[in-house]
Amino acid sequence: YSAASSLRFSPGNSFTAKTLLKVNETASLTEIKTAYRSLAKVYHPDASESDGRDFMEIHKAYATLADPTTRAIYDSTLVTRRRRVHAGAMGRAGRVYTTTRRWETDQCW
């Protein structure tokens, strides 16, 4: 799969660890491990002519999703990121609005 070199698992990127490993949002640990092993066979530097960056990205995604604590933190940051993207689409271009309302913003001045 040649497009994997363009996939980079990083906080500023739109790709998530789950899309990088090609698993769904509710994937179990067994499904994540199976996906990781199948991708590792393809992208490991010993098995391919790559420089290993793709494998390191795949391994970083697996390490994030395999640990329950890290996965919970990661999932909560995804929810926050989605909320901001949704709120930004509702506001003017270039400005991000939160979807939560507070009493300060509900006041009519």
N, CA, C and O atoms as CSV, one atom per row, in Angstrom:
chain,resi,resn,atom,element,x,y,z
A,1,TYR,N,N,0.847,-1.174,0.000
A,1,TYR,CA,C,0.000,0.000,0.000
A,1,TYR,C,C,0.881,1.222,0.000
A,1,TYR,O,O,1.447,1.562,1.039
A,2,SER,N,N,1.018,1.889,-1.114
A,2,SER,CA,C,1.984,2.966,-1.281
A,2,SER,C,C,1.564,4.267,-0.624
A,2,SER,O,O,2.418,5.113,-0.358
A,3,ALA,N,N,0.285,4.458,-0.353
A,3,ALA,CA,C,-0.165,5.711,0.243
A,3,ALA,C,C,0.182,5.816,1.718
A,3,ALA,O,O,0.034,6.889,2.303
A,4,ALA,N,N,0.631,4.749,2.327
A,4,ALA,CA,C,0.945,4.792,3.754
A,4,ALA,C,C,2.091,5.740,4.047
A,4,ALA,O,O,2.183,6.252,5.163
A,5,SER,N,N,2.966,5.992,3.089
A,5,SER,CA,C,4.056,6.922,3.334
A,5,SER,C,C,3.545,8.332,3.536
A,5,SER,O,O,4.236,9.156,4.135
A,6,SER,N,N,2.335,8.633,3.044
A,6,SER,CA,C,1.772,9.958,3.252
A,6,SER,C,C,0.971,10.030,4.547
A,6,SER,O,O,0.592,11.119,4.976
A,7,LEU,N,N,0.712,8.901,5.168
A,7,LEU,CA,C,-0.020,8.886,6.423
A,7,LEU,C,C,0.942,9.155,7.568
A,7,LEU,O,O,1.906,8.415,7.762
A,8,ARG,N,N,0.688,10.182,8.302
A,8,ARG,CA,C,1.510,10.499,9.455
A,8,ARG,C,C,0.602,10.693,10.654
A,8,ARG,O,O,-0.304,11.526,10.637
A,9,PHE,N,N,0.853,9.922,11.681
A,9,PHE,CA,C,0.083,9.969,12.919
A,9,PHE,C,C,0.671,11.054,13.800
A,9,PHE,O,O,1.657,10.824,14.500
A,10,SER,N,N,0.074,12.231,13.770
A,10,SER,CA,C,0.560,13.334,14.584
A,10,SER,C,C,-0.630,14.159,15.047
A,10,SER,O,O,-1.688,14.127,14.418
A,11,PRO,N,N,-0.468,14.903,16.145
A,11,PRO,CA,C,-1.596,15.646,16.686
A,11,PRO,C,C,-2.207,16.639,15.708
A,11,PRO,O,O,-3.422,16.837,15.737
A,12,GLY,N,N,-1.422,17.268,14.846
A,12,GLY,CA,C,-1.953,18.250,13.923
A,12,GLY,C,C,-2.520,17.665,12.647
A,12,GLY,O,O,-3.054,18.399,11.815
A,13,ASN,N,N,-2.417,16.368,12.480
A,13,ASN,CA,C,-2.842,15.724,11.255
A,13,ASN,C,C,-4.269,15.226,11.396
A,13,ASN,O,O,-4.723,14.936,12.503
A,14,SER,N,N,-4.979,15.124,10.277
A,14,SER,CA,C,-6.354,14.649,10.328
A,14,SER,C,C,-6.438,13.128,10.434
A,14,SER,O,O,-7.501,12.593,10.749
A,15,PHE,N,N,-5.336,12.425,10.176
A,15,PHE,CA,C,-5.344,10.977,10.304
A,15,PHE,C,C,-5.284,10.602,11.772
A,15,PHE,O,O,-4.564,11.225,12.551
A,16,THR,N,N,-6.039,9.587,12.145
A,16,THR,CA,C,-6.017,9.125,13.518
A,16,THR,C,C,-5.276,7.805,13.592
A,16,THR,O,O,-4.974,7.184,12.573
A,17,ALA,N,N,-4.991,7.389,14.807
A,17,ALA,CA,C,-4.314,6.111,15.004
A,17,ALA,C,C,-5.171,4.974,14.464
A,17,ALA,O,O,-4.647,3.990,13.941
A,18,LYS,N,N,-6.470,5.105,14.589
A,18,LYS,CA,C,-7.362,4.043,14.131
A,18,LYS,C,C,-7.431,3.977,12.610
A,18,LYS,O,O,-7.526,2.886,12.049
A,19,THR,N,N,-7.385,5.115,11.934
A,19,THR,CA,C,-7.370,5.078,10.475
A,19,THR,C,C,-6.025,4.587,9.966
A,19,THR,O,O,-5.956,3.932,8.926
A,20,LEU,N,N,-4.975,4.892,10.679
A,20,LEU,CA,C,-3.649,4.424,10.284
A,20,LEU,C,C,-3.551,2.908,10.378
A,20,LEU,O,O,-2.949,2.263,9.520
A,21,LEU,N,N,-4.145,2.342,11.423
A,21,LEU,CA,C,-4.152,0.883,11.586
A,21,LEU,C,C,-5.301,0.210,10.831
A,21,LEU,O,O,-5.395,-1.017,10.799
A,22,LYS,N,N,-6.169,1.021,10.226
A,22,LYS,CA,C,-7.298,0.527,9.436
A,22,LYS,C,C,-8.263,-0.299,10.277
A,22,LYS,O,O,-8.698,-1.375,9.866
A,23,VAL,N,N,-8.592,0.220,11.468
A,23,VAL,CA,C,-9.584,-0.421,12.329
A,23,VAL,C,C,-10.705,0.583,12.587
A,23,VAL,O,O,-10.525,1.790,12.425
A,24,ASN,N,N,-11.867,0.063,12.991
A,24,ASN,CA,C,-12.985,0.961,13.258
A,24,ASN,C,C,-12.872,1.576,14.650
A,24,ASN,O,O,-11.986,1.217,15.426
A,25,GLU,N,N,-13.771,2.501,14.957
A,25,GLU,CA,C,-13.720,3.255,16.207
A,25,GLU,C,C,-13.875,2.370,17.446
A,25,GLU,O,O,-13.327,2.683,18.503
A,26,THR,N,N,-14.607,1.281,17.322
A,26,THR,CA,C,-14.887,0.422,18.479
A,26,THR,C,C,-14.075,-0.866,18.445
A,26,THR,O,O,-14.505,-1.880,18.995
A,27,ALA,N,N,-12.925,-0.842,17.818
A,27,ALA,CA,C,-12.111,-2.045,17.674
A,27,ALA,C,C,-11.610,-2.551,19.021
A,27,ALA,O,O,-11.235,-1.772,19.896
A,28,SER,N,N,-11.613,-3.863,19.165
A,28,SER,CA,C,-11.108,-4.473,20.394
A,28,SER,C,C,-9.587,-4.555,20.330
A,28,SER,O,O,-8.980,-4.312,19.287
A,29,LEU,N,N,-8.988,-4.900,21.457
A,29,LEU,CA,C,-7.534,-5.028,21.514
A,29,LEU,C,C,-7.043,-6.124,20.566
A,29,LEU,O,O,-5.985,-5.985,19.953
A,30,THR,N,N,-7.798,-7.198,20.445
A,30,THR,CA,C,-7.428,-8.281,19.531
A,30,THR,C,C,-7.440,-7.799,18.077
A,30,THR,O,O,-6.538,-8.128,17.306
A,31,GLU,N,N,-8.459,-7.022,17.702
A,31,GLU,CA,C,-8.532,-6.486,16.338
A,31,GLU,C,C,-7.388,-5.509,16.070
A,31,GLU,O,O,-6.822,-5.494,14.976
A,32,ILE,N,N,-7.054,-4.703,17.059
A,32,ILE,CA,C,-5.960,-3.743,16.921
A,32,ILE,C,C,-4.637,-4.474,16.757
A,32,ILE,O,O,-3.817,-4.118,15.911
A,33,LYS,N,N,-4.439,-5.507,17.583
A,33,LYS,CA,C,-3.191,-6.282,17.513
A,33,LYS,C,C,-3.066,-6.999,16.165
A,33,LYS,O,O,-1.982,-7.041,15.583
A,34,THR,N,N,-4.159,-7.555,15.675
A,34,THR,CA,C,-4.146,-8.238,14.378
A,34,THR,C,C,-3.820,-7.264,13.254
A,34,THR,O,O,-3.023,-7.577,12.370
A,35,ALA,N,N,-4.432,-6.088,13.287
A,35,ALA,CA,C,-4.160,-5.079,12.258
A,35,ALA,C,C,-2.712,-4.619,12.324
A,35,ALA,O,O,-2.064,-4.442,11.292
A,36,TYR,N,N,-2.203,-4.424,13.535
A,36,TYR,CA,C,-0.807,-3.998,13.700
A,36,TYR,C,C,0.155,-5.042,13.135
A,36,TYR,O,O,1.098,-4.703,12.420
A,37,ARG,N,N,-0.085,-6.290,13.453
A,37,ARG,CA,C,0.822,-7.346,12.982
A,37,ARG,C,C,0.803,-7.482,11.463
A,37,ARG,O,O,1.841,-7.706,10.840
A,38,SER,N,N,-0.380,-7.346,10.872
A,38,SER,CA,C,-0.443,-7.461,9.407
A,38,SER,C,C,0.256,-6.279,8.738
A,38,SER,O,O,0.919,-6.459,7.716
A,39,LEU,N,N,0.120,-5.081,9.292
A,39,LEU,CA,C,0.811,-3.920,8.727
A,39,LEU,C,C,2.312,-3.974,9.007
A,39,LEU,O,O,3.117,-3.538,8.183
A,40,ALA,N,N,2.685,-4.505,10.163
A,40,ALA,CA,C,4.108,-4.612,10.502
A,40,ALA,C,C,4.832,-5.556,9.555
A,40,ALA,O,O,5.994,-5.328,9.220
A,41,LYS,N,N,4.156,-6.608,9.121
A,41,LYS,CA,C,4.769,-7.530,8.172
A,41,LYS,C,C,5.084,-6.848,6.840
A,41,LYS,O,O,6.043,-7.206,6.158
A,42,VAL,N,N,4.272,-5.877,6.489
A,42,VAL,CA,C,4.461,-5.182,5.216
A,42,VAL,C,C,5.475,-4.046,5.335
A,42,VAL,O,O,6.313,-3.871,4.450
A,43,TYR,N,N,5.407,-3.269,6.424
A,43,TYR,CA,C,6.171,-2.028,6.521
A,43,TYR,C,C,7.418,-2.098,7.400
A,43,TYR,O,O,8.132,-1.103,7.523
A,44,HIS,N,N,7.695,-3.239,8.008
A,44,HIS,CA,C,8.903,-3.338,8.827
A,44,HIS,C,C,10.133,-3.153,7.931
A,44,HIS,O,O,10.169,-3.688,6.823
A,45,PRO,N,N,11.145,-2.402,8.396
A,45,PRO,CA,C,12.319,-2.146,7.551
A,45,PRO,C,C,13.053,-3.414,7.099
A,45,PRO,O,O,13.672,-3.420,6.035
A,46,ASP,N,N,12.990,-4.464,7.881
A,46,ASP,CA,C,13.645,-5.713,7.483
A,46,ASP,C,C,12.873,-6.437,6.382
A,46,ASP,O,O,13.439,-7.251,5.652
A,47,ALA,N,N,11.571,-6.137,6.266
A,47,ALA,CA,C,10.739,-6.830,5.283
A,47,ALA,C,C,10.528,-6.014,4.012
A,47,ALA,O,O,10.027,-6.541,3.019
A,48,SER,N,N,10.902,-4.738,4.027
A,48,SER,CA,C,10.681,-3.891,2.859
A,48,SER,C,C,11.887,-2.988,2.632
A,48,SER,O,O,12.832,-2.978,3.421
A,49,GLU,N,N,11.839,-2.253,1.571
A,49,GLU,CA,C,12.932,-1.342,1.223
A,49,GLU,C,C,12.711,0.048,1.811
A,49,GLU,O,O,13.404,0.990,1.426
A,50,SER,N,N,11.768,0.198,2.727
A,50,SER,CA,C,11.463,1.520,3.281
A,50,SER,C,C,12.511,1.934,4.310
A,50,SER,O,O,13.320,1.125,4.763
A,51,ASP,N,N,12.473,3.207,4.662
A,51,ASP,CA,C,13.417,3.724,5.645
A,51,ASP,C,C,12.955,3.491,7.078
A,51,ASP,O,O,13.682,3.818,8.016
A,52,GLY,N,N,11.776,2.941,7.263
A,52,GLY,CA,C,11.289,2.610,8.592
A,52,GLY,C,C,10.360,3.641,9.205
A,52,GLY,O,O,9.795,3.401,10.272
A,53,ARG,N,N,10.187,4.796,8.546
A,53,ARG,CA,C,9.309,5.817,9.123
A,53,ARG,C,C,7.860,5.368,9.165
A,53,ARG,O,O,7.147,5.646,10.129
A,54,ASP,N,N,7.419,4.671,8.115
A,54,ASP,CA,C,6.045,4.165,8.107
A,54,ASP,C,C,5.827,3.178,9.249
A,54,ASP,O,O,4.803,3.223,9.930
A,55,PHE,N,N,6.785,2.296,9.451
A,55,PHE,CA,C,6.676,1.321,10.534
A,55,PHE,C,C,6.658,2.019,11.885
A,55,PHE,O,O,5.906,1.618,12.774
A,56,MET,N,N,7.466,3.049,12.053
A,56,MET,CA,C,7.479,3.775,13.336
A,56,MET,C,C,6.139,4.449,13.594
A,56,MET,O,O,5.679,4.483,14.735
A,57,GLU,N,N,5.506,4.986,12.557
A,57,GLU,CA,C,4.185,5.600,12.713
A,57,GLU,C,C,3.142,4.539,13.079
A,57,GLU,O,O,2.296,4.770,13.944
A,58,ILE,N,N,3.202,3.398,12.433
A,58,ILE,CA,C,2.279,2.301,12.732
A,58,ILE,C,C,2.494,1.812,14.161
A,58,ILE,O,O,1.529,1.543,14.877
A,59,HIS,N,N,3.748,1.697,14.578
A,59,HIS,CA,C,4.046,1.254,15.937
A,59,HIS,C,C,3.577,2.281,16.966
A,59,HIS,O,O,3.064,1.905,18.020
A,60,LYS,N,N,3.743,3.556,16.678
A,60,LYS,CA,C,3.282,4.600,17.601
A,60,LYS,C,C,1.759,4.550,17.761
A,60,LYS,O,O,1.238,4.709,18.865
A,61,ALA,N,N,1.051,4.328,16.646
A,61,ALA,CA,C,-0.408,4.207,16.705
A,61,ALA,C,C,-0.811,2.980,17.518
A,61,ALA,O,O,-1.740,3.043,18.322
A,62,TYR,N,N,-0.111,1.862,17.308
A,62,TYR,CA,C,-0.418,0.646,18.069
A,62,TYR,C,C,-0.141,0.844,19.553
A,62,TYR,O,O,-0.945,0.434,20.390
A,63,ALA,N,N,0.982,1.463,19.889
A,63,ALA,CA,C,1.319,1.685,21.294
A,63,ALA,C,C,0.279,2.559,21.975
A,63,ALA,O,O,-0.025,2.364,23.152
A,64,THR,N,N,-0.266,3.516,21.247
A,64,THR,CA,C,-1.304,4.387,21.805
A,64,THR,C,C,-2.590,3.626,22.054
A,64,THR,O,O,-3.219,3.794,23.099
A,65,LEU,N,N,-2.986,2.794,21.111
A,65,LEU,CA,C,-4.268,2.090,21.224
A,65,LEU,C,C,-4.203,0.820,22.058
A,65,LEU,O,O,-5.235,0.367,22.553
A,66,ALA,N,N,-3.029,0.233,22.228
A,66,ALA,CA,C,-2.910,-1.029,22.962
A,66,ALA,C,C,-2.991,-0.831,24.469
A,66,ALA,O,O,-3.451,-1.724,25.181
A,67,ASP,N,N,-2.556,0.314,24.966
A,67,ASP,CA,C,-2.600,0.595,26.397
A,67,ASP,C,C,-3.946,1.238,26.731
A,67,ASP,O,O,-4.267,2.290,26.177
A,68,PRO,N,N,-4.748,0.637,27.623
A,68,PRO,CA,C,-6.082,1.166,27.914
A,68,PRO,C,C,-6.084,2.609,28.434
A,68,PRO,O,O,-6.963,3.392,28.077
A,69,THR,N,N,-5.120,2.957,29.261
A,69,THR,CA,C,-5.068,4.315,29.800
A,69,THR,C,C,-4.744,5.317,28.700
A,69,THR,O,O,-5.403,6.350,28.581
A,70,THR,N,N,-3.741,5.015,27.906
A,70,THR,CA,C,-3.352,5.905,26.815
A,70,THR,C,C,-4.466,6.016,25.783
A,70,THR,O,O,-4.699,7.090,25.230
A,71,ARG,N,N,-5.154,4.909,25.524
A,71,ARG,CA,C,-6.252,4.938,24.558
A,71,ARG,C,C,-7.400,5.810,25.066
A,71,ARG,O,O,-8.005,6.542,24.283
A,72,ALA,N,N,-7.705,5.746,26.347
A,72,ALA,CA,C,-8.774,6.578,26.895
A,72,ALA,C,C,-8.433,8.059,26.773
A,72,ALA,O,O,-9.289,8.873,26.424
A,73,ILE,N,N,-7.192,8.402,27.058
A,73,ILE,CA,C,-6.760,9.800,26.920
A,73,ILE,C,C,-6.819,10.215,25.457
A,73,ILE,O,O,-7.287,11.306,25.134
A,74,TYR,N,N,-6.348,9.350,24.580
A,74,TYR,CA,C,-6.360,9.643,23.149
A,74,TYR,C,C,-7.782,9.827,22.637
A,74,TYR,O,O,-8.054,10.767,21.890
A,75,ASP,N,N,-8.697,8.936,23.032
A,75,ASP,CA,C,-10.090,9.044,22.601
A,75,ASP,C,C,-10.731,10.329,23.099
A,75,ASP,O,O,-11.518,10.947,22.382
A,76,SER,N,N,-10.401,10.741,24.323
A,76,SER,CA,C,-10.980,11.982,24.849
A,76,SER,C,C,-10.447,13.196,24.088
A,76,SER,O,O,-11.179,14.167,23.897
A,77,THR,N,N,-9.187,13.158,23.651
A,77,THR,CA,C,-8.678,14.278,22.855
A,77,THR,C,C,-9.317,14.310,21.478
A,77,THR,O,O,-9.491,15.387,20.908
A,78,LEU,N,N,-9.674,13.145,20.926
A,78,LEU,CA,C,-10.366,13.117,19.638
A,78,LEU,C,C,-11.747,13.731,19.750
A,78,LEU,O,O,-12.179,14.450,18.849
A,79,VAL,N,N,-12.447,13.458,20.844
A,79,VAL,CA,C,-13.774,14.025,21.042
A,79,VAL,C,C,-13.669,15.544,21.139
A,79,VAL,O,O,-14.482,16.261,20.556
A,80,THR,N,N,-12.676,16.034,21.870
A,80,THR,CA,C,-12.475,17.474,21.996
A,80,THR,C,C,-12.144,18.084,20.645
A,80,THR,O,O,-12.662,19.147,20.302
A,81,ARG,N,N,-11.289,17.426,19.876
A,81,ARG,CA,C,-10.908,17.937,18.557
A,81,ARG,C,C,-12.106,17.976,17.625
A,81,ARG,O,O,-12.275,18.940,16.879
A,82,ARG,N,N,-12.947,16.937,17.654
A,82,ARG,CA,C,-14.142,16.916,16.800
A,82,ARG,C,C,-15.103,18.027,17.182
A,82,ARG,O,O,-15.713,18.650,16.313
A,83,ARG,N,N,-15.240,18.276,18.468
A,83,ARG,CA,C,-16.133,19.329,18.940
A,83,ARG,C,C,-15.657,20.688,18.428
A,83,ARG,O,O,-16.469,21.516,18.014
A,84,ARG,N,N,-14.348,20.916,18.455
A,84,ARG,CA,C,-13.812,22.190,17.972
A,84,ARG,C,C,-13.980,22.333,16.467
A,84,ARG,O,O,-14.291,23.420,15.981
A,85,VAL,N,N,-13.780,21.259,15.731
A,85,VAL,CA,C,-13.944,21.315,14.285
A,85,VAL,C,C,-15.392,21.606,13.950
A,85,VAL,O,O,-15.670,22.429,13.078
A,86,HIS,N,N,-16.320,20.945,14.627
A,86,HIS,CA,C,-17.744,21.169,14.398
A,86,HIS,C,C,-18.102,22.610,14.737
A,86,HIS,O,O,-18.841,23.257,13.995
A,87,ALA,N,N,-17.594,23.106,15.833
A,87,ALA,CA,C,-17.899,24.477,16.241
A,87,ALA,C,C,-17.276,25.472,15.277
A,87,ALA,O,O,-17.873,26.508,14.985
A,88,GLY,N,N,-16.086,25.172,14.780
A,88,GLY,CA,C,-15.434,26.072,13.838
A,88,GLY,C,C,-16.183,26.159,12.529
A,88,GLY,O,O,-16.182,27.209,11.885
A,89,ALA,N,N,-16.819,25.085,12.124
A,89,ALA,CA,C,-17.585,25.093,10.881
A,89,ALA,C,C,-18.823,25.965,11.011
A,89,ALA,O,O,-19.317,26.497,10.016
A,90,MET,N,N,-19.325,26.115,12.224
A,90,MET,CA,C,-20.508,26.928,12.438
A,90,MET,C,C,-20.172,28.415,12.508
A,90,MET,O,O,-21.024,29.252,12.209
A,91,GLY,N,N,-18.958,28.752,12.893
A,91,GLY,CA,C,-18.574,30.153,13.048
A,91,GLY,C,C,-17.988,30.716,11.776
A,91,GLY,O,O,-18.006,30.072,10.726
A,92,ARG,N,N,-17.461,31.939,11.881
A,92,ARG,CA,C,-16.820,32.552,10.722
A,92,ARG,C,C,-15.517,31.818,10.412
A,92,ARG,O,O,-14.933,31.176,11.285
A,93,ALA,N,N,-15.080,31.918,9.191
A,93,ALA,CA,C,-13.860,31.231,8.774
A,93,ALA,C,C,-12.677,31.717,9.593
A,93,ALA,O,O,-12.500,32.917,9.799
A,94,GLY,N,N,-11.874,30.778,10.054
A,94,GLY,CA,C,-10.679,31.134,10.803
A,94,GLY,C,C,-10.905,31.284,12.298
A,94,GLY,O,O,-9.940,31.395,13.054
A,95,ARG,N,N,-12.142,31.290,12.738
A,95,ARG,CA,C,-12.418,31.423,14.167
A,95,ARG,C,C,-13.036,30.132,14.676
A,95,ARG,O,O,-13.849,29.508,13.995
A,96,VAL,N,N,-12.650,29.747,15.858
A,96,VAL,CA,C,-13.169,28.521,16.456
A,96,VAL,C,C,-14.035,28.898,17.640
A,96,VAL,O,O,-13.593,29.602,18.548
A,97,TYR,N,N,-15.252,28.434,17.625
A,97,TYR,CA,C,-16.178,28.663,18.718
A,97,TYR,C,C,-16.446,27.339,19.419
A,97,TYR,O,O,-16.541,26.296,18.772
A,98,THR,N,N,-16.567,27.380,20.718
A,98,THR,CA,C,-16.903,26.149,21.431
A,98,THR,C,C,-18.405,25.938,21.361
A,98,THR,O,O,-19.174,26.891,21.235
A,99,THR,N,N,-18.814,24.672,21.446
A,99,THR,CA,C,-20.237,24.373,21.358
A,99,THR,C,C,-20.933,24.473,22.704
A,99,THR,O,O,-22.162,24.464,22.771
A,100,THR,N,N,-20.152,24.567,23.785
A,100,THR,CA,C,-20.771,24.679,25.090
A,100,THR,C,C,-21.172,26.118,25.342
A,100,THR,O,O,-20.508,27.050,24.888
A,101,ARG,N,N,-22.257,26.289,26.066
A,101,ARG,CA,C,-22.725,27.630,26.400
A,101,ARG,C,C,-22.464,27.871,27.871
A,101,ARG,O,O,-22.611,26.973,28.700
A,102,ARG,N,N,-22.078,29.088,28.183
A,102,ARG,CA,C,-21.855,29.491,29.560
A,102,ARG,C,C,-22.684,30.722,29.861
A,102,ARG,O,O,-23.126,31.429,28.955
A,103,TRP,N,N,-22.885,30.961,31.118
A,103,TRP,CA,C,-23.728,32.098,31.475
A,103,TRP,C,C,-23.123,33.409,31.009
A,103,TRP,O,O,-23.864,34.356,30.741
A,104,GLU,N,N,-21.794,33.499,30.902
A,104,GLU,CA,C,-21.171,34.725,30.444
A,104,GLU,C,C,-21.556,35.035,29.000
A,104,GLU,O,O,-21.747,36.194,28.634
A,105,THR,N,N,-21.669,33.992,28.187
A,105,THR,CA,C,-21.964,34.217,26.771
A,105,THR,C,C,-23.447,34.337,26.504
A,105,THR,O,O,-23.838,34.777,25.423
A,106,ASP,N,N,-24.287,33.960,27.455
A,106,ASP,CA,C,-25.732,34.047,27.260
A,106,ASP,C,C,-26.313,35.388,27.676
A,106,ASP,O,O,-27.496,35.650,27.455
A,107,GLN,N,N,-25.498,36.231,28.271
A,107,GLN,CA,C,-25.991,37.522,28.742
A,107,GLN,C,C,-26.240,38.465,27.570
A,107,GLN,O,O,-25.467,38.501,26.612
A,108,CYS,N,N,-27.294,39.202,27.656
A,108,CYS,CA,C,-27.602,40.231,26.647
A,108,CYS,C,C,-27.058,41.555,27.183
A,108,CYS,O,O,-27.602,42.104,28.140
A,109,TRP,N,N,-26.020,42.055,26.591
A,109,TRP,CA,C,-25.422,43.293,27.080
A,109,TRP,C,C,-25.938,44.458,26.331
A,109,TRP,O,O,-25.545,45.592,26.605
